[in-house]
Amino acid sequence: MMPVLMLTIGATLMLGMATLAFAGPSAAKASSRRLAAVRERHTGLNGVMEAQMRRISTAKATRLDEAFMRFLPNPAQLAKRLAMTGKTWTVSQYGTASAGLFAVVTLAAWLRGFPFLLALCFGAFVGAFVPHFVVSKTIKRRIAKFTAKFPDAIELLVRGLRSGLPITETIGVVGQEVPGPVGEEFRAVSDKMKIGRTLDAALQETAERLGTPEFQFFVITIAIQRETGGNLAETLANLADVLRKRGQMKLKIKAMSSESKASAYIVGSLPFIVFGLIWMINGNYMQRFFIDERLIVAGLGGLVWMGMGAFIMAKMVDFEI
């Protein structure tokens, strides 16, 4: 009895092992491996498609965007400025922030005892100025980072060209290797070329969005070389050297004009500092500037003249290179 039982168990084990050996992997595991292989082969294409889908979903105007565009004076220019920030900000978000600031500041000023008309004007000024200021500072900061790293990106492009890589592939390498706004813009150019856009069209779209003369020089250099031929690597190396010297000259001018700018900031802020200090000491005395018509006219006239002086001084120390 015992030998028969052992023989039965052994036969069952052998049959199970044979089944596992000849049956191969499970269908689920095989399907998973095939999907993984497909993903590996099409990683680049998937990345491009995902980037395009994100761009389309970002660019698609919502109903709230359309509602704000009806009331804004130049919505296309605003959308272009928001795109220059490198963020995913939309026109509706910008309009919501402006409206929220307007409501909060107006209500706060009115509750603090300001006349309603003055509180309304102050809220409108803050609601219009603060978002515009934030967007402008973000654009300037991003362009400054782009300009600082752009000569390094051109030199990397030159090394790739001298090693024998084509210009289209070298642009993709620069987009992967260089961090910050430079890498983002070069990756965008590479993605556009992967979906069929020409190099000139992709570069020109990026130049129009950035609005920097440095990148426009780069686009013109590429376009001229493609038309006339020549050593592109040598031309780009010279361009990188020119851009570096241009940046150094800007820094020198900034250092030379920093003392004048500091003096202008101090002198221009003194009237507002004194006004605020007197307001804290004797608020009833300074509140007459918002009640008495003569003082209102005098205050507005002083602000106009100060604004003209600040504008003239800003133009005097603003040098274009």
C-alpha positions as CSV (number, residue, x, y, z in Angstrom):
1,M,0.0,0.0,0.0
2,M,2.8,2.3,0.9
3,P,4.7,1.9,-2.3
4,V,1.6,2.5,-4.3
5,L,0.9,5.8,-2.4
6,M,4.4,7.0,-2.9
7,L,4.3,6.1,-6.6
8,T,1.0,8.1,-6.9
9,I,2.5,11.2,-5.2
10,G,5.6,11.0,-7.3
11,A,3.6,10.8,-10.5
12,T,1.5,13.7,-9.5
13,L,4.6,15.8,-8.8
14,M,6.2,14.9,-12.1
15,L,3.0,15.8,-13.9
16,G,2.8,19.1,-12.2
17,M,6.4,19.9,-13.0
18,A,5.9,19.0,-16.6
19,T,2.9,21.2,-16.8
20,L,4.8,24.2,-15.4
21,A,7.7,23.5,-17.7
22,F,5.8,23.3,-21.0
23,A,3.0,25.7,-20.2
24,G,5.4,28.7,-20.0
25,P,4.7,31.9,-18.2
26,S,1.2,33.0,-17.3
27,A,-0.7,35.2,-19.7
28,A,-0.8,38.1,-17.3
29,K,3.0,38.1,-16.9
30,A,3.6,37.7,-20.6
31,S,1.2,40.6,-21.3
32,S,3.0,42.7,-18.7
33,R,6.3,42.0,-20.2
34,R,5.0,42.9,-23.7
35,L,3.6,46.1,-22.5
36,A,6.8,47.0,-20.8
37,A,8.7,46.3,-24.0
38,V,6.4,48.5,-26.0
39,R,6.7,51.3,-23.4
40,E,10.5,51.1,-23.6
41,R,10.4,51.3,-27.4
42,H,8.1,54.2,-27.5
43,T,9.2,56.2,-24.5
44,G,10.3,59.2,-26.6
45,L,7.0,59.2,-28.5
46,N,5.0,58.9,-25.4
47,G,6.9,61.8,-23.8
48,V,6.2,64.0,-26.8
49,M,2.5,63.1,-26.9
50,E,2.2,63.7,-23.2
51,A,3.9,67.1,-23.6
52,Q,1.6,68.0,-26.5
53,M,-1.5,66.9,-24.6
54,R,-0.5,69.0,-21.6
55,R,0.2,72.0,-23.9
56,I,-3.2,71.5,-25.6
57,S,-5.1,71.2,-22.3
58,T,-3.3,74.3,-21.0
59,A,-3.9,76.3,-24.1
60,K,-7.6,75.3,-24.3
61,A,-9.7,78.3,-23.2
62,T,-12.2,77.6,-20.5
63,R,-15.5,79.4,-20.1
64,L,-14.0,81.5,-17.3
65,D,-11.1,82.4,-19.6
66,E,-13.5,83.6,-22.3
67,A,-15.5,85.5,-19.7
68,F,-12.5,87.4,-18.5
69,M,-11.3,88.0,-22.1
70,R,-14.5,89.9,-22.8
71,F,-13.6,92.5,-20.2
72,L,-9.8,92.7,-20.6
73,P,-8.5,95.3,-23.1
74,N,-5.9,93.1,-24.7
75,P,-6.4,89.4,-23.7
76,A,-4.0,88.1,-26.4
77,Q,-1.1,90.1,-25.0
78,L,-1.9,89.1,-21.5
79,A,-2.0,85.4,-22.5
80,K,1.4,85.9,-24.2
81,R,2.8,87.5,-21.0
82,L,1.5,84.6,-18.9
83,A,3.2,82.1,-21.3
84,M,6.5,84.0,-20.9
85,T,6.5,83.3,-17.2
86,G,7.0,79.6,-17.8
87,K,4.1,78.8,-15.4
88,T,0.7,77.3,-16.0
89,W,-1.1,80.5,-15.2
90,T,-4.2,81.2,-17.2
91,V,-6.2,84.4,-18.0
92,S,-9.0,83.3,-15.6
93,Q,-6.5,82.8,-12.7
94,Y,-5.0,86.2,-13.4
95,G,-8.5,87.8,-13.5
96,T,-9.6,86.0,-10.4
97,A,-6.5,87.2,-8.5
98,S,-7.1,90.8,-9.6
99,A,-10.8,90.7,-8.6
100,G,-10.0,89.1,-5.3
101,L,-7.4,91.7,-4.4
102,F,-9.7,94.5,-5.5
103,A,-12.5,93.2,-3.2
104,V,-10.3,92.5,-0.2
105,V,-8.3,95.8,-0.3
106,T,-11.4,97.9,-0.9
107,L,-13.3,96.3,2.0
108,A,-10.3,96.5,4.3
109,A,-9.7,100.2,3.5
110,W,-13.4,101.0,3.9
111,L,-13.6,99.3,7.3
112,R,-10.5,101.2,8.4
113,G,-12.4,104.4,8.0
114,F,-11.3,105.6,4.5
115,P,-13.9,107.2,2.3
116,F,-15.7,104.7,0.1
117,L,-14.6,106.4,-3.2
118,L,-10.9,106.5,-2.0
119,A,-11.1,102.9,-0.8
120,L,-12.5,101.9,-4.2
121,C,-9.7,103.7,-6.1
122,F,-7.1,102.2,-3.8
123,G,-8.5,98.7,-4.3
124,A,-8.6,99.1,-8.0
125,F,-5.0,100.3,-8.0
126,V,-3.8,97.3,-6.0
127,G,-6.0,94.8,-7.9
128,A,-4.5,96.0,-11.2
129,F,-0.9,96.7,-10.2
130,V,0.0,93.7,-7.9
131,P,-0.8,90.9,-10.4
132,H,0.9,92.9,-13.2
133,F,3.9,93.5,-11.0
134,V,4.2,89.8,-10.0
135,V,3.9,88.6,-13.7
136,S,6.5,91.2,-14.8
137,K,9.0,90.2,-12.0
138,T,8.5,86.5,-12.9
139,I,9.2,87.2,-16.6
140,K,12.3,89.2,-15.8
141,R,13.6,86.6,-13.4
142,R,13.1,83.8,-15.9
143,I,14.6,85.8,-18.8
144,A,17.6,86.7,-16.6
145,K,18.1,83.0,-15.8
146,F,17.8,82.1,-19.5
147,T,20.2,84.8,-20.6
148,A,22.8,83.7,-18.0
149,K,22.8,80.1,-19.1
150,F,22.2,80.6,-22.8
151,P,26.0,81.0,-23.8
152,D,26.7,77.7,-21.9
153,A,23.9,76.0,-23.9
154,I,25.4,77.4,-27.2
155,E,28.8,76.0,-26.3
156,L,27.3,72.6,-25.5
157,L,25.6,72.8,-28.9
158,V,29.0,73.7,-30.5
159,R,30.6,70.6,-28.9
160,G,27.9,68.4,-30.2
161,L,28.2,69.8,-33.7
162,R,32.0,69.3,-33.7
163,S,31.5,65.7,-32.5
164,G,29.4,65.0,-35.6
165,L,25.9,65.2,-34.3
166,P,23.2,66.9,-36.4
167,I,21.7,70.1,-35.2
168,T,18.3,68.6,-34.4
169,E,19.8,65.9,-32.2
170,T,22.1,68.3,-30.5
171,I,19.2,70.6,-29.6
172,G,17.6,67.6,-27.8
173,V,20.8,66.9,-25.9
174,V,21.0,70.5,-24.8
175,G,17.4,70.3,-23.6
176,Q,18.2,67.2,-21.5
177,E,21.5,68.4,-20.1
178,V,21.0,72.1,-19.3
179,P,18.7,72.9,-16.3
180,G,16.3,75.8,-15.9
181,P,14.5,77.8,-18.5
182,V,17.1,77.1,-21.2
183,G,16.5,73.4,-21.0
184,E,12.8,73.9,-21.0
185,E,12.8,75.9,-24.2
186,F,15.2,73.6,-26.0
187,R,13.1,70.6,-25.0
188,A,10.0,72.4,-26.4
189,V,11.9,73.0,-29.7
190,S,12.9,69.3,-29.8
191,D,9.3,68.2,-29.1
192,K,7.9,70.4,-31.9
193,M,10.4,68.9,-34.4
194,K,9.5,65.4,-33.3
195,I,5.9,66.0,-34.3
196,G,6.8,67.4,-37.7
197,R,7.6,71.1,-37.3
198,T,10.6,72.4,-39.1
199,L,13.6,73.7,-37.2
200,D,13.1,77.3,-38.3
201,A,9.5,77.4,-37.4
202,A,10.1,75.8,-33.9
203,L,12.9,78.2,-33.2
204,Q,10.9,81.3,-34.4
205,E,7.9,80.4,-32.2
206,T,10.2,80.1,-29.2
207,A,11.9,83.4,-30.0
208,E,8.5,85.2,-30.3
209,R,7.4,83.8,-26.9
210,L,10.7,84.6,-25.1
211,G,11.2,88.1,-26.7
212,T,14.9,88.1,-25.9
213,P,17.4,89.5,-28.4
214,E,19.9,86.8,-27.5
215,F,17.7,84.0,-28.7
216,Q,16.7,86.1,-31.7
217,F,20.4,86.3,-32.6
218,F,20.6,82.6,-32.3
219,V,17.6,82.0,-34.6
220,I,19.0,84.4,-37.2
221,T,22.4,82.7,-37.1
222,I,20.8,79.3,-37.7
223,A,18.6,80.6,-40.5
224,I,21.4,82.3,-42.3
225,Q,23.7,79.3,-42.0
226,R,20.9,77.0,-43.4
227,E,20.5,79.4,-46.4
228,T,24.2,80.1,-47.2
229,G,26.1,77.2,-45.6
230,G,29.3,77.4,-43.8
231,N,30.8,76.2,-40.5
232,L,27.9,76.4,-38.1
233,A,30.0,75.3,-35.1
234,E,32.4,78.2,-35.6
235,T,29.6,80.7,-36.1
236,L,27.8,79.6,-32.9
237,A,31.1,79.7,-30.9
238,N,31.6,83.3,-32.0
239,L,27.9,84.1,-31.0
240,A,28.5,82.6,-27.6
241,D,31.5,84.8,-27.1
242,V,29.6,87.9,-28.2
243,L,26.7,87.1,-25.8
244,R,29.1,86.6,-22.9
245,K,30.7,90.0,-23.6
246,R,27.3,91.5,-23.9
247,G,26.3,90.1,-20.5
248,Q,29.5,91.4,-18.9
249,M,28.8,94.9,-20.3
250,K,25.3,94.8,-18.8
251,L,26.8,93.9,-15.4
252,K,29.3,96.8,-15.6
253,I,26.5,99.3,-16.5
254,K,24.4,97.9,-13.6
255,A,27.2,98.4,-11.2
256,M,28.0,101.9,-12.3
257,S,24.3,103.0,-12.1
258,S,23.5,101.3,-8.8
259,E,24.5,104.3,-6.7
260,S,22.2,106.6,-8.7
261,K,19.4,104.1,-8.5
262,A,19.8,103.8,-4.7
263,S,19.7,107.5,-4.3
264,A,16.6,107.8,-6.4
265,Y,14.8,105.1,-4.4
266,I,15.7,106.8,-1.1
267,V,14.6,110.3,-2.2
268,G,11.5,109.0,-3.9
269,S,10.4,106.9,-0.9
270,L,10.9,109.7,1.7
271,P,7.6,111.5,1.2
272,F,5.6,108.3,1.6
273,I,7.6,107.3,4.7
274,V,7.1,110.7,6.3
275,F,3.4,110.6,5.4
276,G,3.0,107.1,7.0
277,L,4.8,108.1,10.1
278,I,2.7,111.2,10.6
279,W,-0.4,109.1,9.9
280,M,0.6,106.8,12.7
281,I,1.2,109.7,15.1
282,N,-1.8,111.8,14.3
283,G,-4.2,110.1,11.9
284,N,-6.9,112.8,12.1
285,Y,-4.5,115.4,10.9
286,M,-3.4,113.5,7.8
287,Q,-6.9,112.3,7.0
288,R,-7.7,115.8,5.8
289,F,-5.7,115.0,2.7
290,F,-8.6,112.7,1.8
291,I,-11.4,115.0,2.8
292,D,-10.4,118.6,2.0
293,E,-10.7,119.2,-1.8
294,R,-7.7,121.6,-1.8
295,L,-5.5,119.0,-0.1
296,I,-6.7,116.3,-2.5
297,V,-5.7,118.4,-5.5
298,A,-2.4,119.3,-3.9
299,G,-1.7,115.6,-3.1
300,L,-2.6,114.4,-6.6
301,G,-0.5,117.1,-8.1
302,G,2.5,116.1,-6.0
303,L,2.0,112.5,-7.0
304,V,1.9,113.4,-10.7
305,W,5.1,115.4,-10.5
306,M,6.9,112.7,-8.5
307,G,5.8,110.1,-11.0
308,M,7.2,112.3,-13.9
309,G,10.5,112.7,-12.0
310,A,10.7,108.9,-11.3
311,F,10.0,108.1,-14.9
312,I,12.7,110.6,-16.2
313,M,15.3,109.2,-13.7
314,A,14.4,105.6,-14.7
315,K,15.0,106.5,-18.4
316,M,18.3,108.2,-17.6
317,V,19.8,105.1,-16.0
318,D,18.2,102.6,-18.4
319,F,20.8,101.6,-21.1
320,E,20.1,99.3,-24.0
321,I,23.0,97.2,-25.3
